[in-house]
Amino acid sequence: MEEIKQKHMVVDSHAHLTLPQFDKDRRTVIERARKTGLEHIITVGLGVEDCRKALMVAEEYDFISVAVGVHPHDTKTIDEKAYSVLKDLTSHEKVVAIGEIGLDFYRNLSPREIQVEHFRKQLHLAREVSLPVIIHDRDAHHEVVTILREEQAETIGGVIHCFSGDWSMAEACLDLGFYLSIPGTITFRDSGPYQDLVKKLPLNRLLVETDCPFLTPRPFRGKRNEPAHVCYVAQTLARLKQMDVSEVAEITTHNAQKIFNIVLPY
């Protein structure tokens, strides 16, 4: 892997450090990420209890921030008390976004109408507490864009995490002022069409992420993903953009700073 110079560090804009896959070596994973040049990590909540756990993890490290929200898979369990808790959590200095929220019409682990209801409600919460959103979208491209438009999400701002839409969706999200986050799938051998799309996307609106422990990039595909591997996403993005990897790291880091309002020490 081409070295990413320390003055051009990378931000993993989407990780799940609380999941059981990290229970045996979470501290080692975090320390390894730091040693490999990672400047900051956003660890993203999937539900109320997971958000609490994320804050416990983040409180130990000055380079970890948190997004709080309920994943579409779990919206069938959400109630008004959960919203009260989420709102309280947003007052924590570590919380920089509402997420991961959105729609998943692939697995449909919550009824679609329930997903839509709570997607809208969590967008309302984000507006109320003046935080950007992190959007999950799987097989629901049209519905996600429609709701973002109807809810005037351009006044909220945020990120489409693991962007998987086409050029038309990308244009719509960019028009709304959203950023698009690129995961490890960009490194896969069968990702040619996705790579062609990413080549066209403006770098000043892109983030890089791992979505760890999922979506492990090459050359580690098939193993657990972790924040240190985000460098491989940045490297592939640099190759596609025909740029130096340090420049890509610098620009995507600046983008993360801007959308999440995080302050880095350089």
Phi, psi and omega in degrees: 000133177299136182292136173260113186298147187300327181286352176237064183284172187244150173250127169274105189279359181199106177224162176233074186289349183273349188288156186302334180301341181253004187298328184276338186213033185304313182298319179297318179299315181294317179294324178294321178299317181296319182293332182271007173104012179282129183271325184202152178229135169258112176264130196249128181284151180247349181186175187301309182293323178295324178295318177300316179296320179300320179293323177298319178294313185295329181296341180275348187223133180282352181252019176237129173244174189226143166249138181242136180175181179242121179298147179305330178301328188254009183293339178294345182258356189279144176221181183296328178299321179299321179294323177297318179295314180301318180296319177298319181296330183293346178282349179289138184297341181278345185276124184239357183196164170258118181175159017258120184238162178144216185225138173229097180264013174270305180272330179052046180285342166238148179304143185301320182294328177289319177302314181297315180304313185277339169299311179297316182296322180285332170296320178297318178300316180301318179295319182298321184260005176057052175235148175289168181244152172245117192258129170264128179221113175226118181055034180216035187303309183298315183294320179298311180297318180300314181293319178301319178292313182296327181269010179050051184293347176297340177277351180257308182083160179161200188228136167270106185282145183048054185305129183227011181278184178264186183297323180298316178293320179302314179299317180298316181291320177296321178298331178277000179086011182278155172262156180243131184253134186254125181260188182295344179300338180295340182271352186290148181296332182263022185260024182308309179298322178293319178297321178299321178294313183298326178304328183275343185283142181289128184298331182286005176233019182248147169238165173241150183207166173255326193057029182298145016271015184261172170055046182297129180284161167296142012264018184255010184306136183099348178250172178296136175275156178206162187304327180303334184282355179297338178299330179288329174293314179299321180296315180293320177299320178297319179297317181294324181273357182055050181230164173289139184297328179294326178291319177297317178299318181295316183291315181292328175294316177300319179298317179296319177302318185291312186286325183262358178056046178257144181254124179254157189279025176212000000 
